[in-house]
């Protein structure tokens, strides 16, 4: 038996300790930077159909070397179109709290690599399709975005309307090249049997849930996280999430087709409802198809 225990200990991946390191947050009210100019920004337009309207927005990423301010809301117009347009101001989007999104005041100094977004809702276009959407920034410069389609014509006697939201901090989601060759799995004893084949963790409201996440390198090469360790987001019944930095320095490179186990902790807040909740865990959430895992948790008072 002693020999079996030694063999199991050798075969098990190492357990990397948990660290209480939070990611560096943007300042809520930094000193006001010069207004962003169109030449400093990389713009992407996202529009999709919604009962005849086109809904989406524009994401603006600071591609310049320094911070710039992006406050208020842009003026919007169309180029090459033949319809009348009424521009309406819409309020800031009401979205669940996201621990990864910077505070609104951080747009006083949008840092290089950070992004902001503007929401758009475009309805009733009855003329020829415009060639471009033009966003005039507070700096007096303009971002011009090509258009390939327009919203549906519902009433030729009425003007087209486009609702424009204010600038808001946004997450900059990366492309396919950012995908990490990792598979995540949540490990740990699950004493609660919910049904045949499904067991759950047991947690008491107001305490700390301890579990383990195994990250397996699926590539044929060692995986190193580079100069900075990625963040991970964990939650019980999203959107109330907690964000920490992975203790990748203690783990070192992950060998090809091998796993490393990371100790995890998640505070179960007192307001959490009792019963079965979903534990979700996601690494580097802004990367393409980020590694993630989930598990059931039985919460009691």
N, C-alpha and C positions, 0 to 999 in steps of 0.2 A: 504493500500500500504506500509506503514511504517513497519507493521508487516511482510509482505511478504519479504521486503528487509532484515530484521533482520534474518528471517529464511534462506534465501539464503546465507547470509554471514556466518551463523553458519554451513550450510551444505557444503560450499565450502572448499576444502583442503587448508591448509595454503600456502602462497606464500613465498618461501625462497629467499632472495635477492641474486643477482649475485655478485660474487667477481672476481677481476682481478688477480687471482692467476694462474701462469703458473707452470707446472711440472718442477722439478729440472732436468736440462739437464746435460748430461755427458760432462766433460771437453774436448774441441776440441784437446788439445795437452797436456795430463798429463805427468808427469815424467815416463820414461820408466821402466816398471816392468820386472821381470824375464820372460823369454820365457815360454809359456804355455807347459806343459807336457801332454801327452795323459791321464795319470791317473787323471788329474784335470778336464777333459772335458767329457761331456755326448754327444755322437754323434748320429745323426739320419740321415739316408739316404733316399732321396726322388728321385725316377726315374719314369718317365712315357713315354709312347711311343709317338714318333713324326716322322711320315713318315719313319718308320723303325729304326730310332735312338732312344736312350734313353736319355731324357733330364731331368735335375733336379739339384740336388746338395746335399750337406751335411750341416747340421746345427750343430754347436758346441757350447754347453752351458757351461759356467764356473761353475762347480759344486764344486769347491774348496773353501777354507775359505778366500783366498786373490786374489788380482788382478794379472793378468799375461798378457804378450804381445803376440799378434797373428798378425804378420805382414808378408807382402809378399804373397807368395802362396805355397801350399804344393806340394811335389812330389807325383805323383800317379803311382801305379802299381797294377797288379792283381796277386792273389795267386791261384794256381791250374789250370790255363788256358793253352791252347796249341796254342794260336795265337800270331802273332807278333803285337806289340803295338807301335804306335807313339803318344807321348804326345805333345800337342800343347798348348801354352799359349794363353788364350783369354783375352780381355780387361775387365775391370770392367763393370758390367751390367749397362746399361743406363735405370734408372727407374725414374718415376716422383718423385718430392720432396715429402717426407713424414715427417711431423712434429714430428712423434713419433720415427723415426730412429735416432740413435746417429750419430755424425759426424765421418768420416773415421778415423781421428786421435785418437779417443777414444780407438782404438784397441791397442794403446801403453800400455794401462792398462785396459784390459777387466775385468770389475768388476764382483764379484760373482753374479750369476743369470742372467747376460747379455749373449747375444748370438752373434755369427758371422756365416757367411755362405760362402760356396764355390760353385760356379756354375760348372756344368759338362754337357758335350755334347758328348755322346759316340756313335760311328758309326762303322758298318761293322765288326762284330765279326764272324769269320768263323770256329773257333775251338770249343772244348768242353767248356761248360759254366764254367767260373772260380768260385771258391768257395768264394772268398772275394775280396773286394776293399781295398787297403791299402793306407792311406794318411800319408806320412812322414812329420812331423811338423818341423818348424825351430829349435826346441829344440833338434832334433835328435831322438825323440820318435815317435811312429806311432800309428795311430788309424786304427783298422781293422774292416771292416763292411761286414757281410755276404751278398752274392749275391744269388738270386734264378733264375735269367734269364740274358740273354745277348742281345745286340743289334742284329739286323737282319744282315745276311750275304748277301751283295750285290755284292762283287767281291772277290772270293777266292784268286786271284793273288795279291791283294793289302793288305797292313797291316790294322789292326784296328786302328782307331784314337780316342783319347779322348781329348777334349778341357777342360782346367782347368782354372778357373778364380781366381783372388786374394781373400784373405780374405776380407769380407765386413761386417759392422755391420748389424745385423738382428733383427727383432722383435721376441721375444720368445712367441709363441702362446701356451696357456695353454689347458689342456685336458678337457673332459666333466665335471669333478668334479668342475671346476671353473665357471660353468654357473650360472649366477645370476637369481633368480626367480622374474624378473621384466619385465614389459611391458611398453614401452615408447610411448608417444603420444605428438605431437606438437600442442599447443593450441594458440589462439590469434585471433584477428579480421582480417578477410580476405576480404577486400572490393572489390577486383577485381574478376569479374565473367569471367572465361575463357571459360566455356561452361556449359550447364546444369549439376548441381551436382558437379562442380569443381570450387572452388574459391581459390584465391591466395593472399598472402601478397603483400603489396606495399612497395617498397624500392627505395631510390634514391642513385645512385652511389656516393661513397665517404662518406656516412653517416653510422649510426649505426642502424641495424635492431634489434628491440626488440620483443621477443616472449617468450612463456612459454613452458616448457617441464614438463609433468606429468609422474611420475614414480609410477606404481601400483605394490604393493607386491602381487604376486600370490600364495605365500606359506601360510600354516596355522600358521606360527610362525613369530614373529617380525623380521625384517631384519635390522641388524646393519652392517655398513661398516668396523668395526674394527678400527685398530690403524691409518690407513691412508685413506684419501678420494680418490676415483678413479678419473681418468681423463676422459674427454669426448672430442670428436673430432667433429667439426662442419665445414661445408663448403657450399659454393655456387658453384656448378659445380666442383666437385672433379677433380683434386687432390690438388687444392690450399686450404688447410685446416688450421684451427686454433684450438689449443689445450689448454684447461684450466682444472683446478681442480674443481670438484663438491663441492659446499658448503654444504657438508653433516654434518658438525659439527652443523650448525644452524638448520638442519632438525631433527637430532636425529634419533632413530630407526623408521622405517616405520611399522606401525601395520599390522597384517595379512589382506589381501584383502582390503587395504586402499591405497589411493594415496597421494602423496606429490607433490606440484607444485614448480618448480624451475624457477626463472627469468633468462632469457638468453639474451646475446648480441652478435651480429656478425657484425664485420666491413665489409661493402660492399666496396671493394677497387675500386678506380677510373677506373682501366682498365677493370673491369667486363663488359661484353657485355650487352647491353640493350636487353629487351625482357624477355621471361620467362626462369627462371633458377630453378634448383632443390636445395632446402635446405635439407641437410642431417645432422643428429645428431646421434652420437653413443657413448654409455657409455662403459668404460673399454674395448677398442677395442681388447686387446689381450686375453680376456676371450673367452670361448666357446660360440658361437652363441650370441654375445653381444646384449643387448637391443638397438634398433635403431628405428628411425622414419624419415619421410621425408615429405616435403610440397613444393608446387609451390610458386615461388616469381616472381612478375612482377617488373623488374628493369628498372628504367628510369634515364636519365641524369639530 
